[in-house]
Amino acid sequence: MYRVFIVALLLFVASSAFALPYQVGDYRFDVTVRNSAMNLVPSFKVSFYRYDQSSYVAEARGIGYKSVRKRIDIKPNQFIYKTEVVLPDLDRQLYVIDHNDGVLSAAYIRTDQFGFPGDHYGLTAYIPIEMWEPGEQQVEVFDSFWGAPLKKSCAIEAIEGYYKVSLSITRKALKWSGSKIYVVFRTSAPANPRIARRHLKRLNQLSADASRPAGSEEALTAYIYNNFSEQTADFSDPLSAVYAKYQAARQRFSQLHRE
């Protein structure tokens, strides 16, 4: 019983430590903001609005989350209020495909956020063991807006005939991802030159767009080289400048290590 009390006290103290105080007129509101897994949401913002004579509305926002409004009733002679707000995830359509855009119908994704930090969006994919050779470089996450790799973390384990692949992207990437997110597995299927051309076209678009996310150009270049280098070697059209430079550097690196 004593241990239970200590744990409960520590949880209360930890929760209170991350509650930010807001002074609104005569009232102080201590607000804690969490996500669906009850993890603390970093860098959240809260605005307050007077709803009527006996209540306020707190609107909580966090990058990569839906905003939430919560009504707080004001009681006579009470000037300090503690409240907690849970922010839902943004709505996204999720797909599991191979590197050639083929749908992997035997694989699936879960999006519960347990085990992921509050500033990341977790994607837990399950793919049959016989369909995939496991490796962190053999799986990537793409969005439908920038078309660039987004993966920030990856952990793989075998569970009852499946590989459980725990992936994450940043909440900032989720915010700008567009309506669709693709988990892409590199399978044993030969790479399709048509898909390589599409990625190279997207790379040219990223290179010309000054507002592109930091690192997206480099990430897409590496992805194309690691997955489609044999196909791009046969192209008659000039390659993207950034890709050609990357390709030359990798080939030179390989030559030096052979020497």
C-alpha positions as a printed NumPy array, in Angstrom:
array([[  0.   ,   0.   ,   0.   ],
       [  2.874,   2.324,   0.851],
       [  4.525,   1.651,  -2.524],
       [  1.257,   2.368,  -4.348],
       [  0.991,   5.687,  -2.511],
       [  4.578,   6.627,  -3.451],
       [  3.999,   5.78 ,  -7.134],
       [  0.756,   7.788,  -7.189],
       [  2.517,  10.724,  -5.543],
       [  5.372,  10.615,  -8.062],
       [  2.928,  10.531, -10.968],
       [  1.088,  13.534,  -9.52 ],
       [  4.331,  15.452,  -9.048],
       [  5.538,  14.585, -12.559],
       [  2.219,  15.649, -14.053],
       [  2.235,  18.887, -12.081],
       [  5.822,  19.609, -13.119],
       [  4.802,  19.653, -16.776],
       [  1.647,  21.704, -16.261],
       [  2.171,  25.238, -17.523],
       [  0.544,  28.062, -15.545],
       [ -1.519,  30.696, -17.365],
       [ -2.712,  33.833, -15.604],
       [ -6.051,  35.01 , -17.003],
       [ -7.428,  37.96 , -15.061],
       [ -7.866,  36.863, -11.448],
       [ -7.52 ,  33.171, -12.315],
       [ -4.549,  30.862, -12.787],
       [ -4.967,  27.816, -14.997],
       [ -2.381,  25.022, -14.753],
       [ -2.683,  23.08 , -18.024],
       [ -1.163,  19.718, -18.954],
       [ -1.415,  18.621, -22.6  ],
       [ -1.094,  14.943, -23.592],
       [ -1.62 ,  12.79 , -26.666],
       [ -3.729,   9.65 , -27.14 ],
       [ -1.084,   7.523, -25.379],
       [ -1.057,  10.02 , -22.483],
       [  2.47 ,  11.119, -23.381],
       [  3.232,  14.777, -22.774],
       [  2.994,  16.927, -25.898],
       [  6.037,  19.222, -26.175],
       [  5.843,  22.843, -27.315],
       [  2.079,  23.112, -26.973],
       [  0.207,  26.392, -26.836],
       [ -2.981,  27.261, -24.983],
       [ -5.321,  30.201, -25.534],
       [ -8.17 ,  31.194, -23.217],
       [-11.543,  32.699, -24.078],
       [-14.33 ,  33.851, -21.805],
       [-17.31 ,  31.611, -22.568],
       [-19.84 ,  33.212, -20.198],
       [-19.945,  34.693, -16.696],
       [-19.149,  31.34 , -15.076],
       [-16.722,  29.62 , -17.452],
       [-13.664,  29.921, -19.69 ],
       [-12.666,  27.919, -22.744],
       [ -9.089,  26.663, -23.1  ],
       [ -7.947,  25.92 , -26.662],
       [ -4.859,  23.684, -26.761],
       [ -2.719,  23.216, -29.88 ],
       [  0.372,  21.156, -30.68 ],
       [  2.383,  20.636, -33.863],
       [  1.068,  17.552, -35.661],
       [ -2.075,  17.282, -33.529],
       [ -5.686,  18.385, -33.784],
       [ -6.539,  21.346, -31.588],
       [ -9.005,  20.837, -28.743],
       [-11.255,  23.241, -26.836],
       [-12.155,  22.475, -23.221],
       [-14.634,  24.368, -21.086],
       [-13.575,  25.17 , -17.52 ],
       [-16.277,  26.108, -15.035],
       [-15.427,  28.888, -12.572],
       [-16.408,  28.333,  -8.926],
       [-16.952,  31.008,  -6.279],
       [-13.794,  31.958,  -4.368],
       [-11.585,  29.559,  -6.345],
       [ -8.794,  31.187,  -8.328],
       [ -6.476,  28.27 ,  -9.244],
       [ -7.574,  25.505, -11.618],
       [ -5.748,  22.404, -12.843],
       [ -6.858,  20.822, -16.078],
       [ -5.616,  18.259, -18.595],
       [ -6.256,  18.258, -22.353],
       [ -5.768,  15.265, -24.692],
       [ -4.958,  16.112, -28.316],
       [ -6.038,  13.622, -31.021],
       [ -3.791,  12.727, -33.949],
       [ -4.315,  14.33 , -37.34 ],
       [ -6.347,  12.254, -39.815],
       [ -4.205,  10.526, -42.425],
       [ -4.829,   7.737, -44.938],
       [ -2.208,   5.006, -44.466],
       [ -0.914,   2.55 , -47.074],
       [  1.626,  -0.287, -47.053],
       [  3.318,  -0.775, -50.43 ],
       [  6.516,  -2.141, -51.92 ],
       [  9.197,  -0.035, -53.653],
       [  7.349,  -0.433, -56.966],
       [  4.066,   0.947, -55.589],
       [  2.557,  -2.523, -55.325],
       [  0.025,  -2.855, -52.499],
       [  1.106,  -5.343, -49.81 ],
       [ -2.335,  -6.548, -48.803],
       [ -0.967,  -9.053, -46.278],
       [  0.713,  -6.25 , -44.301],
       [ -1.032,  -3.728, -42.076],
       [ -0.38 ,  -0.69 , -39.869],
       [ -1.348,   0.31 , -36.341],
       [ -1.131,   3.888, -35.17 ],
       [ -1.496,   3.69 , -31.406],
       [  1.195,   5.964, -30.011],
       [  2.377,   3.875, -27.065],
       [  6.162,   3.654, -26.978],
       [  6.732,   6.792, -29.065],
       [  7.694,  10.245, -27.724],
       [  5.147,  13.049, -27.924],
       [  7.037,  14.893, -30.664],
       [  6.965,  11.845, -32.962],
       [  4.124,  10.111, -34.809],
       [  4.361,   6.337, -34.537],
       [  3.545,   3.853, -37.306],
       [  3.752,   0.177, -36.355],
       [  3.716,  -2.013, -39.46 ],
       [  3.317,  -5.791, -39.54 ],
       [  4.572,  -7.668, -42.599],
       [  4.737, -11.484, -43.05 ],
       [  8.258, -12.831, -42.528],
       [  8.329, -14.578, -45.909],
       [  7.6  , -11.3  , -47.767],
       [ 10.547,  -9.219, -46.6  ],
       [ 14.243,  -9.362, -45.736],
       [ 14.481,  -7.254, -42.56 ],
       [ 16.703,  -4.198, -42.323],
       [ 16.359,  -0.539, -41.386],
       [ 17.446,   0.457, -44.893],
       [ 14.762,  -1.804, -46.365],
       [ 11.798,   0.251, -45.174],
       [ 10.891,   3.92 , -45.527],
       [  8.025,   6.317, -44.873],
       [  6.842,   8.727, -47.587],
       [  4.221,  11.449, -47.636],
       [  1.89 ,  12.544, -50.428],
       [  2.845,  16.241, -50.361],
       [  6.642,  16.444, -50.618],
       [  7.213,  12.855, -51.754],
       [ 10.367,  12.605, -49.672],
       [ 11.495,  10.064, -47.047],
       [ 10.347,  10.934, -43.52 ],
       [ 11.603,   8.085, -41.325],
       [ 13.221,   9.188, -38.053],
       [ 13.383,   5.913, -36.133],
       [ 13.02 ,   2.212, -36.864],
       [ 12.981,  -0.91 , -34.706],
       [ 12.33 ,  -4.445, -35.972],
       [ 11.354,  -7.635, -34.164],
       [  9.853, -10.979, -35.207],
       [  6.477, -11.842, -33.673],
       [  4.42 , -14.932, -34.597],
       [  5.134, -15.073, -38.318],
       [  5.361, -11.307, -38.784],
       [  8.017,  -8.667, -38.567],
       [  6.842,  -5.895, -36.291],
       [  8.396,  -2.7  , -37.658],
       [  8.083,   0.28 , -35.329],
       [  8.61 ,   3.461, -37.341],
       [  8.264,   7.115, -36.472],
       [  8.258,  10.489, -38.2  ],
       [  8.371,  13.882, -36.544],
       [  5.132,  15.652, -35.724],
       [  6.299,  18.564, -37.878],
       [  6.618,  16.179, -40.837],
       [  3.141,  14.824, -40.091],
       [  1.705,  18.342, -40.153],
       [  3.002,  18.965, -43.698],
       [  2.624,  15.407, -44.976],
       [ -0.554,  15.788, -46.999],
       [ -3.526,  13.472, -46.628],
       [ -1.67 ,  10.207, -47.338],
       [  1.288,   8.421, -45.757],
       [  2.999,   5.413, -47.313],
       [  5.089,   2.794, -45.528],
       [  7.331,   1.396, -48.275],
       [  9.078,  -1.988, -47.975],
       [ 11.922,  -2.996, -50.283],
       [ 10.978,  -6.545, -51.28 ],
       [ 12.733,  -8.989, -53.602],
       [ 10.779,  -7.734, -56.643],
       [ 13.023,  -6.16 , -59.33 ],
       [ 12.976,  -2.373, -59.197],
       [ 10.777,  -0.705, -61.825],
       [ 12.52 ,   1.99 , -63.947],
       [  9.221,   3.89 , -64.182],
       [  9.203,   4.373, -60.408],
       [ 12.84 ,   5.455, -60.503],
       [ 11.979,   8.13 , -63.08 ],
       [  9.114,   9.361, -60.938],
       [ 11.4  ,   9.725, -57.919],
       [ 13.981,  11.582, -59.997],
       [ 11.296,  13.961, -61.253],
       [ 10.238,  14.601, -57.664],
       [ 13.885,  15.175, -56.728],
       [ 14.168,  17.89 , -59.39 ],
       [ 11.038,  19.525, -57.996],
       [ 12.427,  19.441, -54.457],
       [ 15.742,  20.89 , -55.606],
       [ 13.934,  23.838, -57.212],
       [ 11.707,  24.516, -54.197],
       [ 13.367,  26.723, -51.582],
       [ 10.635,  25.902, -49.069],
       [ 11.423,  22.16 , -49.061],
       [ 11.926,  20.587, -45.618],
       [ 15.507,  20.531, -44.412],
       [ 17.256,  17.328, -45.467],
       [ 14.487,  16.134, -47.79 ],
       [ 16.567,  16.532, -50.956],
       [ 19.444,  14.522, -49.496],
       [ 17.121,  11.843, -48.089],
       [ 15.37 ,  11.29 , -51.424],
       [ 18.697,  11.199, -53.286],
       [ 19.999,   8.469, -50.974],
       [ 16.743,   6.525, -51.286],
       [ 16.879,   6.541, -55.097],
       [ 20.526,   5.493, -55.142],
       [ 20.061,   2.682, -52.618],
       [ 16.957,   1.273, -54.314],
       [ 17.165,   2.171, -58.008],
       [ 20.842,   2.766, -58.876],
       [ 20.913,  -0.067, -61.425],
       [ 17.88 ,   1.369, -63.197],
       [ 19.185,   4.956, -63.255],
       [ 22.471,   3.777, -64.792],
       [ 20.571,   2.86 , -67.972],
       [ 18.737,   6.174, -68.381],
       [ 19.55 ,   8.109, -71.532],
       [ 18.156,  11.37 , -70.131],
       [ 20.436,  13.576, -67.997],
       [ 20.119,  12.727, -64.312],
       [ 19.22 ,  15.245, -61.659],
       [ 22.301,  17.318, -60.811],
       [ 22.135,  16.532, -57.103],
       [ 21.656,  12.824, -57.83 ],
       [ 24.512,  12.714, -60.366],
       [ 26.82 ,  14.379, -57.823],
       [ 25.788,  11.921, -55.112],
       [ 26.209,   8.965, -57.473],
       [ 29.714,  10.084, -58.461],
       [ 30.711,  10.534, -54.809],
       [ 29.475,   7.052, -53.873],
       [ 31.226,   5.452, -56.829],
       [ 34.465,   7.252, -55.986],
       [ 34.16 ,   6.132, -52.376],
       [ 33.776,   2.519, -53.502],
       [ 36.807,   2.795, -55.807],
       [ 39.013,   4.203, -53.044],
       [ 38.074,   1.378, -50.713],
       [ 38.779,  -1.22 , -53.399],
       [ 42.219,   0.291, -53.925]])
